[in-house]
Amino acid sequence: MGWLGRREQASAEAAPLDVYLVGTAYSGTTHLGGLLAANFGSFYAGEIGRLPHYVDTYGLFADPVGCLRCASAAQTCDVWTERFVREVEQATPQKALSHVRERTGAQIVVEGSKLPAWLQTSLNGRDPSGARVAVLLTTRSPLSYAMSAMGATGQPLWLSLREWRDIYIDALRTTTRTQLPIYVVRNEEVRRDPRTVLDRLAPLLGWQGRITEAKEAEPTHSIGGNAFVQVGFGPEGHQALVGAGLHRDGERYDPVAFEQAQRASSAGSLQRPKDVNTARGWAQAAIDCPGLLDIAQLLGYEMQLELERVVAQAGPDGS
């Protein structure tokens, strides 16, 4: 079956479903949203909580952000027009995805704000007779998350680790209270074997049969997210960050750094420890963060093996 046939079949068979991606930043939600769009005909709305009115009203995000894909081309988004943004904002968080569904025609709408507090806001007072709701707990290992957070914000390792722990404690507490279907989607598995991950999610998304081949993630018109995933690590990715006001040094484009990130397929990977002593210090920081290893194990990470691997891969010369 071709791509269009897959999309049409998914749309026809799936009952209306709102999927909330919950977890930390840098957990692969932009890529996952693109995979769900390509393989199941869903609409990835992105970080609805970043719409201007919601930023001002709820204060969960620091800055409003639009469609990064269009920002990279310095053009107005044909999907997230000013009128559509106002309509979604006026619909309230509880009804926002229903309004997106009416506008796009997609039976499955995926929301990627990630913050547990935004999930709470979206579900509080929601009409129980509306679309089904499911939660994908998107995860990434603590040290990988810390490397991305350090590269993006400059914050110290220990703070990033504590941030990771607190968000997943809150995410687990929030999602279990809802008694909604909850699926853990580890970013490492999505990168390594997307077909298997999608096959596991297929019953939730109304897909009949097995996923035998995964289509590549498609670029999406979504609010916020990872500009590098949407348009690559080159000048377009840089322009997307500048256009959205997210780049810390908007006047400077460093092609060498962006090329290194592209080779590594991750900007955060450039923050890996350069020597064994640093790697051991990072491993000890993870061990010393109360509750971190327990939460990581609960989410399916073999932390002892991962910490040993981080130290083993850090050669004395930084190789």
N, C-alpha and C positions, 0 to 999 in steps of 0.2 A: 504494500500500500504506500502510495506517495505521501509527501508531507501534507498536502492540502487534504487528502483523504483522511489522514490521521487526525488533523485538526477538526474536520467536519464530524467525524465519528465521535471524537471526544466531546465536542460541544453538544451533539445530539443526545448522548447517553448520560452525561453527567447532570445530576441535579444541582441547583444553585448552591454554591459552596464558597464560603469566605475562609481563606487560609491566612493565618497570621504567623509570620516568621519572628521568632523570639530568641534573643541571645545577645552577644556582644557585637560591637562593630568588628569589621574585618573577618567576619565568620562566613563569608562567601555567599551572602544573600543576593547580590546582584547577579552573580553567575547562576545561582540556583533559580532565580526568577526567570532568567533567560532560557534555562533548560526546561522549566515547566511550561513556558510559553511555546517553545518549539515542539515539545513532545505531547502536550495535552491541550493545546489551544487556549490556555488560560491567559488572563491579562495581568501582567505584573505592574501594580500601581506604584511600587516603591514606598518611600518613607512619607506617608500621608501626614504624619505628625510634624513634618517640616514645612507644611503650607503656612504662609504668613499669619493668618488669623489663629491657627492652632498654636504656633510658636508664641504669639502674644498672649493667648488665653491660658494655655496650660504650662508654659515655661519649661517643657521637657527638653527642648533643643535650643541651642544658643542662637542659631541663625536660620532664617528661611532659605530654602534651596529649591530650584526648579529642575527641569529636565536637563541632566548633564550631557546627554547625547546631542541635544540641540545647542546647548551652550558651547560645545566644542566647535560647532560650525557657526557660532555667533548669529543664530537665527531664532525666530520665534517658533515655539513648538506648536505643531498642528493639533496635537492631542490636548496638552495642558495649556489651553488658551486662557486668557485672563477671565473670560466669562465662565469657562468650565471650572477653573480654580475657585472662583467666588461661589459657584453653585455647590461644589463639594464642601467648601467651608461652611456654608449655610445649612448643609444637610446634617451637621453635627457628626462627631466621630462614630456614634452608634449607627448612623445611617449612611456614612460616607461610601462604604463599599457597595451598598445597594445602588447608590446613585452612579457610581462608576460602572456597575454592571449594566444599568439602563443605557448609559452613554456608549459603551463599547460593544455590547451584545455578548460578552463572554460570560458563560455560566460559572466559571471558576475565576475568582478575583483573588490575587495574592498581595498581601500587605507586608511591607518590609521595614517598618519603623524599629522593630527589634526590642525596644525598651519594655520590660515587664510593666512599668507604670502606664505606658501607652495602651497595652493590651487591657489592663484594668479599666482605663478610661473608656476604651471602645466597647467593652462588654457591659459596663455599669448602666443599667436601664435599657439594655438592648431588647428589642421585641423578640420574644422566644419563638414566634411563629414565622420568623424570617428565614433566610438561607441557613443551611447547616454551617457550623463553625468547626474548624480543626486548627491545631497548633503544631507547627514544625519547630522544634527546639534546635536551632542551628548552632553548631559548636565548632570550635577550633581549639587545639591544645593550648594550655596556658602559656607556654614559652613562645609558641608561634604568634599568639595574640600579642604578647608583650613586645615582641620584636616589631610588629606592625605599629603598635601604639607608640613605641619609642621613636620610630622613624617619622611618624605623622605628627606627633605632638611634642617630642623631646622630653616627655616625662620619664622619671627613673623606673628601672625595672621593678622594684618592690611595689611601687604604686600601681603599675599595670597588672601585676599578679593579684594584688588585693582587689582591684577593680573587677578582674575576671571572676574571682571567687564570689564577690558580693552579687554580681549580676546573675550568675547561675543559681545561687541560693534563692534569690528573689524570683527568678524565672521558674524554678521547680516548685516553689511554694505557691506562686500565682497559678500556674497551669494545673497543678493537682487539685487546687480548690475549685477550679471551674468544672471538673469532671468531664472535660471535653477530650476527644481523641488527641493523644500527644505522640509525636514521632520524633525521635532524635536523629538528626541528619548531621553527620560529621563531615566537615569540609574536606578533610583528608581523603575520605572515601569517595566523595563526589569528584574530586580531582583524579583519583586513581581508577575508579570504576563507575562512571555515571550510569551505565545501563542497569547495573544491579540496584543502585539506589532508586532509580526511577521505577524499576519493576516492583520494589517493595512499596512504593507510594501509589502505584496504579490503582489498587482497590479503593483507597481513600478518595481518589480523584475521579472515580466512576469509569475507569478504563476497563473494558472487558478483555480478558486474555493477558498474555505475557508480553513484556517489553523485550523484544529480541534484538533491537538495534536502537541506540540512543542518537537522536539528532543533536547536532552541535547547538549550544546555546545561541539564541538570536539576540541581537541588540534590541533593547526595549526603550520605549518612551516612558521612563519611570522617574519619579521624584527622588532626587539625591542618589545615594549609592556610590559605587566605586567607578570613578571616571576611567580608570585604566582598563577595567573589564569592558566597559562600553565602547571605548574608542582606541584603546591601545596605549602604550607607554611613550609614544612620540609627541610631537608638537600639539597634536589634537588633544591628547590627554592633559597636557599642560594647559592648553587654552580652556578646556572644560573646567579645570580647577580655578583658573583665573576668573573666568566668566561667572562662576558661582561664588567667588569670594572665598574659596577654601584653601588657596595656596598661600603658604607663609611668606613666599618671596615672589610675588606675582610679576615682577619686572625681569626676572632672570629665568632663562631656560638652559639647563645643563644637559646637553645631548649625551655626554658620557655617562652621567648618572642614570638617565632614562634608559640608555642602551643596556646598562648593567642590570637594571630592574627587569627589562624585557627578557633578557637571557635567563634570568632566575625565575621569571613568571610571577614575581612577587616583589613589591618594593620593600616589604618588611624583612625579606630574607637577606637583604644587604646589611641588616643589623646583627647578623650572627656573631657570636663571640670570636675574637681574632686569635686567641691563644688558650691553652689548657687552663691556666689559672683563672682567667675570666670565666670560662665555661663552668669550672667548678664552683665559682662564686655564684653564678646564675642558678646552678642546680641546688646549691645550699639555700638560696633565697626562696626557691620554690618549696623546699622541704620545711623551711622556717615559717612559711605563711600558714597560719592556723586554718585547718579545714580544707586547704586547697587540694591536697592529694586525694582526700576522700571524695570531694565533689568530682574531681577529674575521673577517678576510678568509677564512680557512679554513672558517669556519662560515657564510659567505655574506653577510657584511655589507660594504657599500661604505662604508668608514669615512671616506674623504676627503669624499665627498658628505655624509655625516651630520654631520661636524664643521663643514663649511661651513654646513649648514642650521641647526645649533644657534646659530652666531654670527649668521646672518642674521635669525633669529627673535627674537633678544634686542634689542629696541629700547632706546635710551638712557633711556627713561622706564619701562622694565620691561614694556613691552607685547609 
